[in-house]
Every structure is written in C-alpha cells, then in structure tokens.
Amino acid sequence: MKSGLYIVATPIGNLGDISPRAVETLRQADVIACEDSRVTKKLFSLLGISLQKKFITLHDHNEEEQAQKIIDEVLAGHAVAQVSDAGSPLISDPGYKLIKQCREAGVFITTLPGCCALISALQLSGLPTNRFMFVGFIPNKDKARADLFKKYQSLDATLIFYETAPRLLKTLAAAQEIFGNREMSVAREISKVYEECLTAKAKDLIEHFKENPPKGEMVFMVSPPSAEEEKTDLDLDSLLQEKLKTQSLKTVVKELVDAYNLNKNEVYEKALRIKNGNKLS
Ligand code: SAM
C-alpha cells in the first residue's frame, strides 16, 4: 500500500455502511490515527481487522503535536489511516490541522468518502437542499445559542446543526423564538433501529418531544427564511427610521448588523442617509 494519509469514513450506526475499499484500507494500513482507540478497536473487531497495528490518538488539544508523529510515520514509508469515532473525520471532529500540516509536508493524502451525519439528515428532512450551511454543534449557554441563531437568521440557506438529546428542548424553544414559524427538522439515530426524522414547526416538535423525550444522536435543521420573512428582514429603512429616533447611529448599526448578519458598511451608509434626511426635515 502506498505510503500516505488515508482519510476513512466509518459508519454512524449501521456497520454495513462502511465501503469495501474503506475496510481494505483499514486492513492494510500500518498506523491508525483515531480519536479514541477503544472505539476504533471495537469497530476493527466487528469488521474482523487485526489490532496488531500502531494506534495514534488525535484530539483537538494535541493535534499539532500528534500530526508531526503521523507525518514522521508517512515519511518512514508507512500508510496511515485516519478515522474518527464515527462518520466522516474532520466534520465536527479533529483532523483539519493534521491535513494542513500533511499538505505543508508534501505527503500523499487521499480520502475515502462515506457516512456523514449532516448529509444523511438533510436528505431525510425534506428541507431545501440547493443551499445549506453546516454550523456544527450548538452551544449550551442560552445567550451563546441565541447569538448563534441570530447570526444565521437571515441567511438564505437550510441551517444544519449537530445537537444532543438532553439539550434539544431548549434548542427548540430558542429556535421558535428566533426562527418563528419556519419548518424545522430533527433527524435522530440515522441508520440505526430507531431512526426517525420529524419535520414540522417548532411548536409541534416541542409538543412531540415533551411527550416522547428525545434520545440518541441527532441533527437539527431549520429551513431558510420565507419570501415574506426576507421582506420583513429587509425592510431596513423602516427599522432604521424607528430605531434612530431613540438610539445613537452607532448603537443602531451594531444592533442591526448583529441581529440580521448584514453588511456593516451598507447599514452604516443607509443609517447615515436617513439620519441626515431627518435633520433636514
Ligand atoms: N464526523 C461525524 C459526521 O459528520 O458524520 C460527526 C461527529 S460529531 C462528534 C457527532 C454528532 O453527529 C452527534 O452529536 C450527532 O449530532 C451527529 N450524529 C452522529 N451520528 C448520528 C446518527 N446516527 N444520527 C443522527 N445524528 C448523528
């Protein structure tokens, strides 16, 4: 097997979802770069792959240092397979610094595509797929969660987040407040026995999950703003006119830029024009 770094996707639930090429690569690799060697060794046992290999663990806090060890292995002529605990490495998982360092070192890198929770969830949701934004994990603190939602509120794309069961109801409540009546979707336990994907308004999802406490791994999605919502968002002139009556130009610009993720210079110019207009009248 050619020396280099092989990025290998592993199943997110159903063992049968790993590709024959991925299994062969893991079988032949000399070194395995993984998150938790216990999780990866369990997968190898299920796949009948020998554990007589070198395992190097990679975490966000030690990635740069471990990356050098991996590069040294490749330079010594070895094939290194990189996996995460489940799904596609690097996606809300460690690895991008390793790839960056490998590229800088000029070593051979290839990827073996496969399971990725966000893509499967989007496929199941029935929400628009033409444009989407993967935002990663939702923060646990109320303010940070609300700020994150506001940041992407007016983006014309389906929003995709990774979420955990204990936090889902809080997330739905915040989403109802910020995204209002939009369609939202929760895809859980994809490719497992209790796979479920529900797409509805926040109110109905909250009702459902209060009656059926959420369990397992899940992806939360929000549909893009509707045409009417976009129109409301973009009724910037009225918003500015109203707010400038009581607040300073600087405060108003900052507030609207943050709330609607707008271009600062454009809002500033508009606000200035309105303010000057007000002075003249
Ligand atoms: N790199 C992985 C990927 O993209 O496939 C994701 C790793 S991330 C640390 C784990 C999160 O992915 C979970 O908290 C959950 O949000 C999502 N996830 C993983 N497996 C899932 C599944 N079977 N069904 C639904 N969501 C899943």
Residues whose N, C-alpha, C, O or C-beta is under 5 A from the ligand:
A	BS01	SAM	I12 G13 A86 G87 S88 P89 I91 S92 D93 C115 C116 A117 L118 Y162 E163 A187 R188 E189 I190 E217 M218 V219
